[in-house]
Every structure is written in C-alpha cells, then in structure tokens.
Amino acid sequence: MTIEILIGIAGLFISWLVYLRSFKPPPKEDPIDERENLKVYFLMVQKIYLQTQDLIEIYISENSAENEFIFDNVTYGFYLKKMKVEFNRCNSNQVYENYLSLPFSKSTIDSMMESLRVQYNSLIQVKFKMEVLLNDI
C-alpha cells in the first residue's frame, strides 16, 4: 500500500512538472540590454550628425557654397539648417535625457533602433560625400 502511495505522489509530481513546462508563460524579456544598445546607438548617431554638420559648414565656408545643390533642389545652406532643426528635435542631449529614461517595451525599442539605423546610414553617406569634397579622407 505504501508503494502505491509513493507511485501516486511521484506521478502527481511529474504531472505538475509537465503542467508547469507546458502552460507556464515564457519569462518576460528584460529590455535592459536593448535599452543600453539603444542609448549607445543614439550617441553614435548623435556624433555622426554633429560631424556631418561640421563638414557641411566647412565646405560652405571654404567654397561659398550655401546656394549650391547638395541634392536635387536642395542647397547646402538649406540642408544644413534643416539638419540643425532635426538634430535639436530628435537627437539632442535633451532628447537623450528625457526620452531614453522612459520605460519602453521591446517592440518600441526595436522600432527606435530601426529609425536610428536609417539615420545612421543616411548620415554616413552624406559624411562620406563631404569628406570626398573636402579631400579629408
């Protein structure tokens, strides 16, 4: 009779373990690592933004190129002004301190990372173009 009780208890214990593994929700991912990656990427994009602005300012200054076109229908002067406005709106230290301290879900962090990747890729292309124009490579 005691062996039957022990087998019953063992079976109950095994069933409980199977239940926990089957129906227990997966552990929530802690987005701390993703948040830290976002902060590092933000600062990297911020640095490229400022370097690119500096290169454009140097090019304009050295070549009196404020009214020359950097892209179709976009002058260096207009592009630089727009970059400064967008930097203050999206990439400034104030944005870094205010928004990146808020709690975000993983999907929001992923979306913000993708936006920063797009900015980074675009800025790198413009920065490279400016370095070539200034023979600063």
The 8 nearest C-alpha neighbors of each residue, nearest first, counted from 0:
[[1, 3, 2, 4, 5, 6, 7, 8],
 [2, 0, 4, 3, 5, 6, 7, 8],
 [3, 1, 5, 4, 0, 6, 7, 8],
 [2, 4, 6, 0, 1, 5, 7, 8],
 [3, 5, 7, 1, 2, 6, 8, 0],
 [4, 6, 2, 8, 7, 3, 9, 1],
 [7, 5, 9, 3, 4, 8, 10, 2],
 [6, 8, 4, 10, 5, 9, 11, 3],
 [9, 7, 11, 5, 10, 6, 12, 4],
 [10, 8, 12, 6, 11, 7, 5, 13],
 [11, 9, 7, 13, 12, 8, 6, 14],
 [10, 12, 8, 14, 9, 13, 7, 15],
 [11, 13, 9, 15, 10, 14, 8, 16],
 [14, 12, 16, 10, 15, 11, 9, 17],
 [15, 13, 11, 17, 12, 16, 10, 18],
 [14, 16, 18, 12, 13, 17, 11, 19],
 [17, 15, 13, 19, 18, 14, 20, 12],
 [18, 16, 14, 20, 19, 15, 21, 13],
 [17, 19, 15, 21, 16, 20, 22, 14],
 [20, 18, 16, 23, 17, 21, 22, 15],
 [21, 19, 17, 18, 23, 22, 16, 24],
 [22, 20, 18, 19, 23, 17, 24, 16],
 [23, 21, 19, 18, 20, 24, 17, 25],
 [22, 24, 19, 20, 21, 25, 18, 26],
 [25, 23, 22, 26, 27, 21, 20, 19],
 [26, 24, 27, 23, 28, 22, 20, 21],
 [27, 25, 28, 24, 23, 29, 20, 22],
 [28, 26, 29, 25, 24, 30, 105, 104],
 [29, 27, 30, 26, 105, 25, 31, 104],
 [28, 30, 31, 27, 32, 33, 105, 26],
 [31, 29, 33, 32, 105, 34, 28, 104],
 [32, 30, 34, 33, 29, 35, 36, 28],
 [33, 31, 35, 34, 30, 36, 29, 37],
 [32, 34, 36, 30, 35, 31, 37, 108],
 [33, 35, 37, 31, 32, 36, 30, 38],
 [34, 36, 38, 32, 37, 33, 31, 39],
 [37, 35, 33, 39, 34, 38, 40, 32],
 [38, 36, 34, 40, 35, 39, 41, 112],
 [37, 39, 41, 35, 36, 40, 42, 34],
 [38, 40, 36, 42, 41, 37, 43, 35],
 [41, 39, 43, 37, 42, 38, 36, 44],
 [40, 42, 38, 44, 43, 39, 37, 45],
 [43, 41, 45, 39, 40, 44, 46, 38],
 [42, 44, 40, 46, 45, 41, 39, 47],
 [45, 43, 47, 41, 46, 42, 119, 48],
 [44, 46, 42, 48, 43, 47, 90, 41],
 [45, 47, 43, 49, 48, 44, 42, 50],
 [48, 46, 50, 44, 49, 45, 51, 43],
 [49, 47, 45, 51, 46, 50, 44, 52],
 [48, 50, 52, 46, 51, 47, 53, 45],
 [51, 49, 47, 53, 52, 48, 46, 54],
 [50, 52, 126, 54, 48, 53, 49, 47],
 [53, 51, 49, 55, 50, 54, 56, 48],
 [52, 54, 56, 50, 51, 55, 57, 49],
 [53, 55, 57, 51, 56, 52, 58, 129],
 [54, 56, 58, 52, 57, 53, 59, 51],
 [57, 55, 53, 59, 54, 58, 60, 52],
 [58, 56, 60, 54, 55, 59, 61, 53],
 [57, 59, 55, 61, 60, 56, 62, 54],
 [60, 58, 64, 56, 63, 62, 65, 57],
 [59, 61, 57, 58, 63, 62, 56, 64],
 [60, 62, 58, 59, 57, 63, 64, 56],
 [61, 63, 64, 59, 60, 58, 57, 65],
 [64, 62, 59, 60, 65, 61, 58, 66],
 [63, 65, 59, 67, 62, 66, 75, 58],
 [64, 66, 76, 75, 59, 67, 63, 74],
 [65, 67, 74, 64, 76, 75, 68, 63],
 [68, 66, 64, 74, 65, 75, 69, 76],
 [69, 67, 74, 70, 73, 75, 66, 71],
 [68, 70, 75, 74, 73, 67, 71, 78],
 [71, 69, 73, 68, 72, 74, 75, 78],
 [70, 72, 73, 68, 69, 74, 67, 75],
 [71, 73, 70, 68, 74, 69, 67, 77],
 [74, 72, 70, 68, 71, 69, 78, 77],
 [75, 73, 68, 67, 77, 66, 76, 69],
 [74, 76, 78, 65, 69, 77, 68, 79],
 [75, 77, 65, 79, 74, 78, 80, 66],
 [76, 78, 80, 74, 79, 75, 81, 73],
 [77, 79, 75, 81, 76, 80, 74, 82],
 [78, 80, 82, 76, 81, 77, 75, 83],
 [81, 79, 77, 83, 82, 78, 76, 84],
 [80, 82, 78, 84, 79, 83, 77, 85],
 [83, 81, 79, 85, 80, 84, 86, 78],
 [84, 82, 86, 80, 81, 85, 87, 79],
 [83, 85, 81, 87, 86, 82, 88, 80],
 [86, 84, 88, 82, 87, 83, 89, 81],
 [85, 87, 90, 83, 89, 88, 84, 91],
 [86, 88, 91, 84, 85, 89, 90, 83],
 [87, 89, 85, 86, 84, 90, 91, 94],
 [90, 88, 86, 87, 85, 91, 94, 84],
 [91, 89, 86, 45, 87, 94, 88, 92],
 [92, 90, 87, 94, 93, 86, 89, 95],
 [91, 93, 95, 94, 96, 90, 87, 97],
 [92, 94, 96, 91, 95, 97, 90, 98],
 [95, 93, 97, 91, 92, 96, 98, 90],
 [94, 96, 92, 93, 99, 97, 98, 91],
 [95, 97, 93, 94, 98, 99, 92, 100],
 [98, 96, 94, 95, 93, 99, 100, 101],
 [99, 97, 100, 101, 94, 95, 96, 93],
 [98, 100, 101, 95, 96, 97, 38, 94],
 [99, 101, 98, 97, 96, 102, 95, 103],
 [102, 100, 99, 98, 103, 97, 96, 104],
 [101, 103, 100, 104, 99, 98, 34, 30],
 [104, 102, 107, 101, 108, 105, 106, 30],
 [103, 105, 107, 106, 108, 102, 30, 109],
 [104, 106, 108, 107, 30, 109, 103, 33],
 [105, 107, 109, 104, 108, 110, 103, 111],
 [108, 106, 110, 104, 109, 105, 103, 111],
 [107, 109, 105, 111, 110, 106, 112, 104],
 [110, 108, 106, 112, 107, 111, 105, 113],
 [111, 109, 107, 113, 108, 112, 106, 114],
 [110, 112, 114, 108, 113, 109, 107, 115],
 [113, 111, 115, 109, 114, 110, 37, 108],
 [112, 114, 116, 110, 115, 111, 109, 117],
 [113, 115, 111, 117, 112, 116, 118, 110],
 [114, 116, 118, 112, 113, 117, 119, 111],
 [117, 115, 113, 119, 118, 114, 120, 112],
 [116, 118, 114, 120, 115, 119, 121, 113],
 [119, 117, 115, 121, 116, 120, 122, 114],
 [118, 120, 116, 122, 117, 121, 44, 115],
 [121, 119, 123, 117, 122, 118, 116, 124],
 [122, 120, 118, 124, 119, 123, 117, 125],
 [121, 123, 119, 125, 124, 120, 126, 118],
 [124, 122, 126, 120, 121, 125, 127, 119],
 [123, 125, 127, 121, 122, 126, 128, 120],
 [124, 126, 128, 122, 127, 123, 129, 121],
 [127, 125, 123, 51, 129, 128, 124, 122],
 [126, 128, 130, 124, 129, 125, 123, 131],
 [129, 127, 125, 131, 126, 130, 132, 124],
 [128, 130, 132, 126, 131, 127, 133, 54],
 [131, 129, 135, 127, 133, 132, 128, 134],
 [130, 132, 134, 128, 129, 133, 127, 135],
 [133, 131, 129, 130, 134, 128, 135, 58],
 [132, 134, 130, 135, 131, 129, 58, 54],
 [135, 133, 131, 132, 130, 136, 129, 128],
 [134, 136, 130, 133, 131, 132, 129, 127],
 [135, 130, 134, 131, 133, 127, 132, 129]]
